[in-house]
Amino acid sequence: MKLRKSLLISALALAAVAALVYVNRLQVLMYSLGWYTDIVHPRAANRPVPWQTGPAAPAQALAQRPPNIIVILADDLGINDVSTHGGGHQAEGVPTPAIDSIARDGVRFDQGYAGSAVCTVSRAALMTGRYPWRFGVEFTPTPGSLARVAGSMYAHPKLLHPTIIDQTKASQAKEFNELGMPASERTLAELLKGRGYHNIHIGKWHLGSTPEMRPNNQGFDESLFMESGLYLPEKDPRVVNSKQDFDPIDQFLWPNMRYGVSYNAGKWFEPAKYLTDYFTDEAVTAIQRNKHRPFFMYLAHWGVHTPLQASKADYDALANIPDHRRRVYAAMVRSVDRSVGRVLQALRDEGLDSNTIVIFTSDNGAPGYIGLPDVNKPYRGWKLTLFEGGLRVPYVAKWPGRIPAGTQYAAPVSNIDILPTVAAAAGASLPTDRVIDGVNLLPFLAPGGTAQPPRSLYWRDGPYRTVQDQGWKLIVSERPKKDWLFNLGEDPTEQRNLASLQPQKLAQLKALLATHHAGMPPPLWPSFIEIPVLIDKTLDQPQAASDEFTYWAN
């Protein structure tokens, strides 16, 4: 009798728990990735990074050895966040003097483009010098668990355009960590390794997390790997948070992101401080350890990507900014610029400045889902659109004695150009068994150099595609079924759609698109979610039927 009663009580308790889980299933799913992370990857306390130490003395004079190379990549930093491009937050006390100094001492690319309007695809372009759809990297990796909650997250009565989710594809999606750049691609680090470079990755990777896809198998000798996405734990007294309750992506990030890094694919541990400052500290240490040998450092910051978290010190320094979200964001920009300044100072301190190439850019334009309307000003569009606001990024570089100080470069460049340019500077040969889409910019940057020949640039996200050719730009979209044609020479901010007025130019550019994309392989993984994005409004602004929009596939 007692056993039967105990079994009945247990069954009732299990039924109650099941009912509670069912009623709160959205919350359970929302937190599932974070809970899984806590179980599989417990985080140890901070520990010193055992950076390898180079020779105690140089084998040859600095001027005789190949240049050191540092690529600093910000995340989601808009072109109007940097004062060197004429905008920024200078009036609010947040100039970007360190980033500006690279342009002053070297070159500012006035038409600097990301390889994509989203992170993974853009980073794959930078690492390979190739259009990533040549090797199947077309969509940003998205956890399948997002599809199970996205329908409810995006189901808002004020949204005029629905989010489209293919639950079948989502259920068949590979594990998030398995989605990335194939190891068969030849990265910039692999090319430089053949020239004797010591290669260091610090920060975000987002090109896959299997052993085959991680930096250590892609030419990097050392990798301090950002494993998740918090700058500090949410309740840490050293951080100030800004949550965007109107943004479903933000709602997904907060419960699921964690504060953790790893070194050379080891166990996770917590950084020592606010993430941008921590990565900077480690970059400075790595520079000091490698000052007597050629090195390549890829410093890929998480800043200023959401979740919006500022260090309290930076936030407190900007008390003049009344809006909380804007103040947090400006403080994050401040920390990225400070990082650049500290890296530049470390080069000077170690006597390396005269023979180091420094490139600073962003992986794509700033997003509209943070609710700050001027981040890409004066350009239309955001991250996740192929308008200029999604693709034009801060883009500056310096190499003392090789790139004249104060150069303003007018021709369009892309981050596919970084690999061939840096490889040429290092004396590394490009692969001959595959197409390299980027071009070596050094002949055009040299004093008295020739002008860069015209060329077409391409972007792609499923059927949403763009070509820019000799000042003209065509955007084609299937959802909505529409063409946008702009003369960027006369209309750089894409205000006047000439598709109906210039049928010959429209046909010419469509032919370029068709030729470029013919024969490309299918994506390595399918898109299962399509997100509507208003071109001219942030996510928190009221929508109107007349608003132009596009869809971005992930």
C-alpha positions as CSV (number, residue, x, y, z in Angstrom):
1,M,0.0,0.0,0.0
2,K,2.8,2.4,0.9
3,L,4.6,1.5,-2.3
4,R,1.5,2.2,-4.4
5,K,1.0,5.5,-2.6
6,S,4.7,6.5,-3.2
7,L,4.4,5.6,-6.8
8,L,1.2,7.7,-7.1
9,I,2.8,10.7,-5.5
10,S,5.9,10.4,-7.7
11,A,3.7,10.1,-10.8
12,L,1.7,13.2,-9.8
13,A,5.0,15.1,-9.1
14,L,6.3,14.2,-12.5
15,A,3.1,15.2,-14.2
16,A,3.2,18.5,-12.3
17,V,6.8,19.1,-13.4
18,A,5.9,18.2,-17.0
19,A,2.9,20.5,-17.0
20,L,5.1,23.3,-15.6
21,V,7.7,22.7,-18.3
22,Y,5.0,22.7,-21.0
23,V,3.5,25.9,-19.8
24,N,6.9,27.6,-19.6
25,R,8.3,25.8,-22.7
26,L,9.4,29.0,-24.4
27,Q,11.5,30.0,-21.4
28,V,13.0,26.5,-21.1
29,L,14.0,26.6,-24.7
30,M,15.3,30.2,-24.4
31,Y,17.7,29.1,-21.7
32,S,18.6,25.7,-23.1
33,L,21.8,26.7,-24.9
34,G,23.1,28.4,-21.8
35,W,22.3,25.5,-19.5
36,Y,23.9,23.1,-22.0
37,T,27.0,25.3,-22.0
38,D,27.2,25.3,-18.2
39,I,27.1,21.5,-18.2
40,V,29.5,20.7,-21.0
41,H,31.9,23.6,-20.5
42,P,32.3,24.6,-16.9
43,R,34.5,27.6,-16.6
44,A,37.6,27.7,-14.4
45,A,38.9,30.9,-12.8
46,N,41.2,33.1,-14.8
47,R,44.7,31.9,-15.3
48,P,47.7,33.3,-17.2
49,V,47.9,32.6,-20.9
50,P,51.1,30.7,-21.5
51,W,52.1,32.7,-24.6
52,Q,55.1,31.2,-26.4
53,T,58.3,33.3,-26.3
54,G,60.3,34.0,-29.4
55,P,64.1,34.3,-29.6
56,A,65.9,36.3,-26.9
57,A,67.6,38.4,-29.6
58,P,66.7,39.1,-33.2
59,A,68.3,37.0,-36.0
60,Q,68.5,40.1,-38.3
61,A,67.9,43.8,-38.1
62,L,64.3,44.9,-38.1
63,A,64.5,46.5,-41.5
64,Q,65.9,43.3,-43.1
65,R,63.1,41.0,-41.9
66,P,59.6,40.7,-43.2
67,P,57.1,43.1,-41.6
68,N,55.1,42.2,-38.6
69,I,51.4,42.2,-39.5
70,I,48.5,43.1,-37.2
71,V,44.9,43.0,-38.4
72,I,42.4,44.4,-35.8
73,L,38.8,43.6,-36.6
74,A,36.0,45.2,-34.8
75,D,32.6,43.6,-34.7
76,D,29.4,45.4,-35.9
77,L,31.2,48.8,-35.8
78,G,29.5,51.3,-38.0
79,I,31.3,53.7,-40.3
80,N,29.8,56.6,-38.4
81,D,31.3,55.3,-35.1
82,V,34.8,56.3,-36.2
83,S,35.6,60.0,-36.4
84,T,38.2,59.6,-39.1
85,H,35.4,59.1,-41.6
86,G,33.9,62.4,-40.6
87,G,31.3,61.2,-38.1
88,G,31.6,59.5,-34.8
89,H,30.6,60.4,-31.3
90,Q,33.2,63.2,-30.9
91,A,30.6,65.7,-29.9
92,E,29.6,63.4,-27.0
93,G,33.2,63.1,-25.8
94,V,34.0,59.8,-27.6
95,P,36.4,60.6,-30.5
96,T,38.5,57.7,-31.9
97,P,42.0,59.2,-31.9
98,A,43.8,55.9,-32.0
99,I,41.9,54.6,-35.1
100,D,42.2,58.1,-36.6
101,S,46.0,58.0,-36.1
102,I,46.3,55.0,-38.4
103,A,44.7,57.0,-41.2
104,R,46.9,60.0,-40.4
105,D,50.0,57.9,-40.5
106,G,48.9,55.8,-43.4
107,V,45.8,55.4,-45.6
108,R,42.1,55.9,-45.2
109,F,40.0,53.8,-47.7
110,D,37.0,56.0,-48.5
111,Q,35.2,53.1,-50.1
112,G,36.2,50.3,-47.7
113,Y,33.8,47.3,-47.9
114,A,33.3,44.3,-45.7
115,G,33.1,40.9,-47.5
116,S,29.5,40.5,-46.3
117,A,26.9,42.2,-44.3
118,V,27.2,39.5,-41.6
119,C,30.1,38.2,-39.6
120,T,31.0,34.6,-40.5
121,V,30.9,35.2,-44.3
122,S,32.9,38.4,-43.9
123,R,35.5,36.8,-41.8
124,A,35.9,33.9,-44.2
125,A,36.5,36.4,-47.0
126,L,39.2,38.2,-44.9
127,M,41.0,34.9,-44.0
128,T,41.0,33.5,-47.6
129,G,41.0,36.5,-50.0
130,R,38.1,34.7,-51.7
131,Y,34.3,35.1,-52.0
132,P,33.2,32.6,-49.4
133,W,30.3,31.2,-51.5
134,R,33.1,29.7,-53.7
135,F,33.6,27.2,-50.9
136,G,30.0,27.0,-49.5
137,V,30.1,29.6,-46.7
138,E,27.1,31.7,-47.5
139,F,25.0,31.9,-44.3
140,T,25.9,32.8,-40.8
141,P,25.8,29.7,-38.5
142,T,22.6,29.7,-36.5
143,P,21.8,27.3,-33.6
144,G,18.9,25.1,-34.5
145,S,17.5,25.8,-31.0
146,L,16.8,29.4,-32.2
147,A,14.2,28.1,-34.6
148,R,12.2,26.6,-31.8
149,V,11.7,29.9,-30.1
150,A,12.1,32.4,-33.0
151,G,8.4,32.1,-34.0
152,S,7.2,33.3,-30.6
153,M,10.1,35.8,-30.2
154,Y,9.3,37.5,-33.5
155,A,5.5,37.2,-33.2
156,H,4.8,40.9,-32.5
157,P,1.5,42.5,-33.7
158,K,3.3,45.7,-34.7
159,L,5.7,43.9,-37.2
160,L,4.3,44.2,-40.7
161,H,6.6,41.5,-42.2
162,P,6.7,38.0,-40.8
163,T,9.9,36.1,-39.9
164,I,10.0,32.9,-42.0
165,I,11.2,29.7,-40.4
166,D,11.7,26.4,-42.0
167,Q,11.3,24.0,-39.0
168,T,12.3,21.0,-41.1
169,K,15.6,22.4,-42.1
170,A,16.2,23.6,-38.6
171,S,15.6,20.2,-37.2
172,Q,18.1,18.8,-39.6
173,A,20.7,21.5,-38.9
174,K,24.2,20.4,-37.9
175,E,25.6,21.3,-34.5
176,F,26.4,25.0,-34.3
177,N,30.2,24.3,-33.8
178,E,30.2,22.2,-37.0
179,L,29.2,25.1,-39.2
180,G,32.2,27.0,-40.5
181,M,35.0,27.4,-43.0
182,P,36.4,24.1,-44.5
183,A,39.9,23.3,-43.4
184,S,40.8,22.8,-47.1
185,E,40.8,26.6,-47.5
186,R,44.3,28.3,-47.4
187,T,44.2,31.0,-44.8
188,L,46.4,34.1,-44.5
189,A,48.0,32.5,-41.5
190,E,48.9,29.4,-43.5
191,L,50.5,31.5,-46.2
192,L,52.5,33.5,-43.7
193,K,53.6,30.4,-41.8
194,G,55.4,29.3,-44.9
195,R,57.5,32.5,-44.6
196,G,58.4,31.8,-41.0
197,Y,55.8,33.9,-39.3
198,H,54.6,33.1,-35.8
199,N,50.8,33.5,-36.0
200,I,48.5,34.6,-33.1
201,H,44.7,34.7,-33.0
202,I,43.0,36.6,-30.2
203,G,39.2,36.9,-29.8
204,K,36.3,36.0,-32.0
205,W,36.7,33.3,-34.7
206,H,33.1,32.3,-35.8
207,L,34.4,30.1,-38.6
208,G,33.7,26.8,-36.9
209,S,34.7,25.2,-33.6
210,T,35.5,21.6,-34.5
211,P,39.2,20.8,-34.2
212,E,39.6,20.9,-38.0
213,M,38.1,24.4,-38.2
214,R,39.6,26.1,-35.2
215,P,42.5,28.5,-35.7
216,N,45.2,26.0,-34.6
217,N,44.4,23.9,-37.6
218,Q,44.2,26.9,-39.9
219,G,47.7,28.2,-39.6
220,F,47.7,29.8,-36.2
221,D,50.4,28.8,-33.7
222,E,48.4,30.2,-30.7
223,S,44.8,31.0,-30.2
224,L,43.1,32.8,-27.3
225,F,39.6,31.9,-28.4
226,M,36.4,33.7,-27.4
227,E,34.1,30.8,-26.5
228,S,30.9,32.7,-25.8
229,G,29.7,36.3,-25.8
230,L,29.6,38.1,-22.5
231,Y,32.0,41.0,-21.8
232,L,31.6,40.4,-18.1
233,P,29.0,38.4,-16.2
234,E,25.7,40.2,-16.2
235,K,25.7,41.1,-12.5
236,D,29.4,41.9,-12.2
237,P,29.9,45.3,-10.5
238,R,32.4,46.2,-13.1
239,V,29.9,46.2,-16.0
240,V,26.9,48.3,-17.1
241,N,24.3,46.5,-19.3
242,S,21.8,47.7,-21.8
243,K,19.0,45.3,-22.8
244,Q,16.9,45.9,-25.9
245,D,13.5,44.4,-25.1
246,F,12.3,45.1,-28.7
247,D,15.1,42.9,-30.2
248,P,14.5,39.1,-30.3
249,I,18.3,38.5,-30.9
250,D,19.1,40.4,-27.7
251,Q,16.5,38.3,-25.8
252,F,18.2,35.1,-27.0
253,L,21.7,36.3,-26.2
254,W,21.3,37.3,-22.5
255,P,20.2,33.9,-21.1
256,N,22.5,31.9,-23.4
257,M,25.9,33.7,-23.6
258,R,28.6,33.0,-21.1
259,Y,31.9,34.6,-20.0
260,G,34.6,32.3,-21.2
261,V,37.7,31.8,-23.3
262,S,40.2,29.0,-24.1
263,Y,43.8,28.9,-25.1
264,N,44.8,26.5,-27.9
265,A,41.5,24.6,-27.7
266,G,42.0,23.8,-24.0
267,K,39.4,24.0,-21.2
268,W,37.3,27.2,-20.8
269,F,38.3,29.7,-18.2
270,E,37.1,33.2,-17.3
271,P,39.0,36.3,-18.6
272,A,40.5,38.6,-16.0
273,K,38.5,41.7,-16.8
274,Y,36.1,43.5,-19.3
275,L,36.6,41.5,-22.5
276,T,37.9,44.2,-24.8
277,D,40.5,45.3,-22.2
278,Y,41.4,41.7,-21.5
279,F,42.0,40.9,-25.2
280,T,44.1,44.0,-25.4
281,D,46.2,43.1,-22.4
282,E,47.0,39.7,-23.9
283,A,47.7,41.3,-27.3
284,V,50.3,43.6,-25.7
285,T,51.9,40.6,-23.9
286,A,52.0,38.6,-27.1
287,I,53.7,41.5,-28.9
288,Q,56.3,41.7,-26.2
289,R,57.0,37.9,-26.3
290,N,57.5,38.0,-30.1
291,K,59.3,41.2,-30.7
292,H,62.4,39.4,-32.1
293,R,60.7,37.4,-34.9
294,P,58.1,38.2,-37.6
295,F,54.6,37.7,-36.3
296,F,51.0,37.9,-37.6
297,M,48.4,38.9,-35.0
298,Y,44.7,38.7,-35.8
299,L,43.0,40.6,-33.0
300,A,39.3,40.0,-33.5
301,H,37.4,42.0,-31.0
302,W,33.8,41.2,-29.9
303,G,33.2,44.9,-29.4
304,V,30.8,46.4,-30.2
305,H,28.5,43.4,-30.8
306,T,25.5,42.9,-28.6
307,P,24.8,42.2,-25.8
308,L,25.5,45.8,-25.1
309,Q,27.8,45.9,-22.1
310,A,30.2,48.7,-21.1
311,S,32.9,48.7,-18.5
312,K,31.7,50.7,-15.6
313,A,34.8,52.9,-15.8
314,D,34.0,53.8,-19.4
315,Y,30.3,54.3,-18.7
316,D,31.1,56.6,-15.7
317,A,33.4,58.7,-17.9
318,L,30.5,59.6,-20.2
319,A,28.0,61.0,-17.8
320,N,27.3,63.8,-20.3
321,I,25.3,61.3,-22.5
322,P,21.8,61.2,-21.1
323,D,20.4,58.2,-23.0
324,H,21.4,55.0,-21.3
325,R,21.7,52.8,-24.4
326,R,23.6,55.3,-26.3
327,R,25.9,55.9,-23.4
328,V,26.7,52.1,-23.1
329,Y,27.3,51.9,-26.8
330,A,29.6,54.9,-26.9
331,A,31.5,53.5,-23.9
332,M,32.0,50.3,-25.9
333,V,33.4,52.3,-28.9
334,R,35.7,54.1,-26.5
335,S,37.1,50.8,-25.3
336,V,37.8,49.6,-28.8
337,D,39.6,52.7,-29.7
338,R,41.6,52.5,-26.5
339,S,42.6,49.0,-27.5
340,V,43.9,50.2,-30.8
341,G,45.9,52.9,-29.0
342,R,47.5,50.4,-26.6
343,V,48.5,48.1,-29.4
344,L,50.1,50.9,-31.3
345,Q,51.9,52.1,-28.2
346,A,53.2,48.5,-27.6
347,L,54.7,48.5,-31.1
348,R,56.4,51.8,-30.3
349,D,57.6,50.6,-26.9
350,E,59.2,47.5,-28.4
351,G,60.7,49.4,-31.3
352,L,58.6,47.6,-33.9
353,D,56.5,50.5,-35.2
354,S,58.6,51.2,-38.3
355,N,58.2,47.7,-39.7
356,T,54.7,46.7,-38.8
357,I,51.6,46.7,-41.0
358,V,48.5,47.6,-39.0
359,I,45.1,47.3,-40.5
360,F,41.9,48.2,-38.8
361,T,38.4,47.5,-40.1
362,S,35.0,46.0,-39.1
363,D,33.3,42.8,-40.2
364,N,30.1,44.6,-41.4
365,G,28.1,47.7,-40.8
366,A,26.3,48.4,-37.5
367,P,22.9,46.7,-37.0
368,G,19.5,48.4,-36.8
369,Y,18.4,46.1,-34.0
370,I,20.4,48.1,-31.4
371,G,18.0,51.0,-31.9
372,L,20.6,53.8,-32.6
373,P,19.7,55.4,-35.9
374,D,22.9,57.3,-36.8
375,V,25.6,54.5,-36.5
376,N,25.9,54.1,-40.3
377,K,25.1,57.7,-41.2
378,P,24.9,59.0,-43.9
379,Y,24.4,55.6,-45.6
380,R,21.1,53.7,-45.8
381,G,20.8,50.2,-44.4
382,W,22.2,48.1,-41.6
383,K,24.0,44.9,-40.9
384,L,21.9,42.2,-42.7
385,T,21.3,44.4,-45.7
386,L,23.3,44.9,-48.9
387,F,22.8,48.6,-48.8
388,E,25.9,50.8,-48.1
389,G,25.2,50.9,-44.4
390,G,25.5,47.2,-44.1
391,L,28.7,46.9,-46.2
392,R,30.7,50.1,-45.9
393,V,33.0,49.9,-42.9
394,P,35.8,51.9,-41.2
395,Y,38.9,50.8,-43.1
396,V,42.4,52.2,-42.4
397,A,46.0,50.9,-42.6
398,K,49.6,52.0,-42.1
399,W,53.1,50.7,-43.0
400,P,55.6,53.5,-42.3
401,G,57.9,54.2,-45.2
402,R,55.8,52.1,-47.6
403,I,52.3,53.8,-47.4
404,P,52.6,57.6,-47.5
405,A,51.0,59.2,-44.5
406,G,47.7,60.9,-45.0
407,T,46.8,58.9,-48.1
408,Q,43.1,59.0,-49.0
409,Y,42.3,56.1,-51.3
410,A,39.2,56.5,-53.5
411,A,38.8,53.2,-55.3
412,P,36.6,50.5,-53.8
413,V,38.4,47.9,-51.7
414,S,37.2,44.9,-49.8
415,N,38.5,42.7,-47.0
416,I,39.1,40.1,-49.7
417,D,42.1,42.4,-50.6
418,I,43.8,41.9,-47.2
419,L,45.2,38.5,-47.9
420,P,46.9,39.2,-51.3
421,T,48.2,42.6,-50.1
422,V,49.7,41.2,-46.9
423,A,51.0,38.1,-48.6
424,A,52.9,40.4,-51.1
425,A,54.3,42.5,-48.3
426,A,55.6,39.3,-46.6
427,G,56.9,37.7,-49.8
428,A,54.4,34.9,-49.6
429,S,53.1,33.2,-52.7
430,L,49.4,33.0,-53.4
431,P,47.8,29.5,-54.0
432,T,47.7,28.6,-57.6
433,D,45.1,25.8,-57.3
434,R,42.1,28.1,-56.6
435,V,40.7,31.5,-57.5
436,I,41.9,34.4,-55.3
437,D,39.4,37.2,-55.7
438,G,41.2,40.0,-53.9
439,V,44.0,42.1,-55.3
440,N,47.3,43.3,-54.0
441,L,46.9,47.0,-53.2
442,L,50.6,47.7,-52.6
443,P,51.4,48.9,-56.1
444,F,48.5,51.4,-55.9
445,L,49.5,52.6,-52.4
446,A,53.1,53.2,-53.1
447,P,54.4,56.7,-53.6
448,G,53.7,57.6,-57.3
449,G,51.9,54.3,-57.7
450,T,49.5,53.5,-60.5
451,A,45.7,53.8,-60.2
452,Q,43.8,50.7,-59.3
453,P,42.2,49.2,-62.4
454,P,38.3,49.0,-62.4
455,R,36.8,45.8,-61.1
456,S,33.5,44.4,-60.0
457,L,32.8,43.5,-56.4
458,Y,30.1,41.0,-55.3
459,W,28.0,40.1,-52.3
460,R,25.6,37.2,-51.8
461,D,23.1,35.9,-49.3
462,G,21.0,33.2,-51.1
463,P,19.0,35.0,-53.8
464,Y,19.7,38.4,-52.2
465,R,22.7,39.6,-54.2
466,T,24.7,42.7,-55.1
467,V,27.3,43.8,-57.6
468,Q,29.2,47.1,-57.6
469,D,30.8,48.0,-60.9
470,Q,32.5,51.3,-61.9
471,G,30.4,53.4,-59.7
472,W,27.1,51.6,-60.3
473,K,25.5,49.2,-57.8
474,L,22.7,46.7,-58.3
475,I,20.9,45.0,-55.5
476,V,18.5,42.1,-56.4
477,S,16.1,40.6,-53.9
478,E,13.6,37.7,-54.1
479,R,11.8,38.8,-50.9
480,P,10.5,41.3,-51.9
481,K,10.9,40.7,-55.6
482,K,12.7,43.9,-56.4
483,D,15.7,45.5,-58.0
484,W,17.6,48.6,-56.7
485,L,20.0,50.3,-59.1
486,F,22.1,53.2,-57.9
487,N,24.7,55.5,-59.4
488,L,27.0,55.7,-56.4
489,G,29.1,58.4,-58.1
490,E,26.2,60.8,-58.1
491,D,24.2,59.2,-55.3
492,P,26.5,57.6,-52.7
493,T,23.8,57.3,-50.1
494,E,21.4,55.3,-52.4
495,Q,18.4,57.6,-52.4
496,R,17.3,57.3,-56.0
497,N,16.5,53.9,-57.4
498,L,17.2,54.0,-61.2
499,A,16.1,50.4,-62.0
500,S,13.1,51.6,-64.1
501,L,15.0,54.5,-65.7
502,Q,18.2,52.7,-66.8
503,P,17.1,49.4,-68.3
504,Q,20.4,48.9,-70.2
505,K,22.5,49.4,-67.1
506,L,20.2,47.1,-65.2
507,A,20.6,44.4,-67.8
508,Q,24.3,44.8,-67.9
509,L,24.7,44.4,-64.1
510,K,22.3,41.5,-64.0
511,A,24.5,39.8,-66.6
512,L,27.5,40.4,-64.4
513,L,25.7,38.8,-61.5
514,A,24.6,35.8,-63.5
515,T,28.1,35.2,-64.8
516,H,29.8,35.5,-61.4
517,H,27.4,33.2,-59.7
518,A,27.1,30.6,-62.4
519,G,28.6,27.3,-61.3
520,M,29.0,28.2,-57.6
521,P,28.6,25.2,-55.3
522,P,25.6,24.9,-53.0
523,P,25.9,26.2,-49.5
524,L,27.5,23.9,-47.0
525,W,24.5,24.3,-44.8
526,P,21.0,25.6,-45.6
527,S,19.3,28.7,-44.3
528,F,16.3,28.0,-42.2
529,I,15.3,31.4,-41.0
530,E,14.7,34.6,-43.0
531,I,14.4,37.9,-41.1
532,P,12.8,41.1,-42.4
533,V,14.9,44.2,-42.1
534,L,13.7,47.7,-42.7
535,I,16.3,49.7,-44.7
536,D,15.6,53.1,-43.2
537,K,14.4,52.4,-39.7
538,T,15.8,50.9,-36.6
539,L,14.0,47.9,-35.1
540,D,12.4,50.0,-32.3
541,Q,10.9,52.5,-34.7
542,P,7.2,52.3,-35.7
543,Q,6.7,50.5,-39.0
544,A,4.7,51.8,-42.0
545,A,3.4,50.0,-45.1
546,S,5.5,52.4,-47.2
547,D,8.8,51.4,-45.5
548,E,11.3,49.7,-47.8
549,F,12.5,46.4,-46.5
550,T,14.6,43.3,-47.4
551,Y,14.9,39.8,-46.0
552,W,18.2,38.3,-44.7
553,A,18.6,34.6,-44.7
554,N,20.5,32.8,-42.0
